[in-house]
Amino acid sequence: MSMIETAAQIAAIATVIGAAFSYAVLRPLNNSIKALQKTIDEMRAEMKESREQRQELEVHLAEVDQSVRSAHHRIDALERRAHG
């Protein structure tokens, strides 16, 4: 057998092993990475939505707080009129 035939056989074997490795190891890893990326993207979207909802609640809470302060001032004024 010549060196060229031996090299061709080695190359063919390496190709088969490489294809098997790719199919058995790399493809599942790639699928797992894609699934993780999708999950991370979904979590980021949920976090963004939660952050926006929290900001809306903070604005609403500030409005309610201001309304309560105003009501307390009116109640205090009514009590002063009633007692004095």
ABEGO torsion letter per residue (X at the ends): XBAAAAAAAAAAAAAAAAAAAAAAAAAAAAAAAAAAAAAAAAAAAAAAAAAAAAAAAAAAAAAAAAAAAAAAAAAAAAAAAAAX
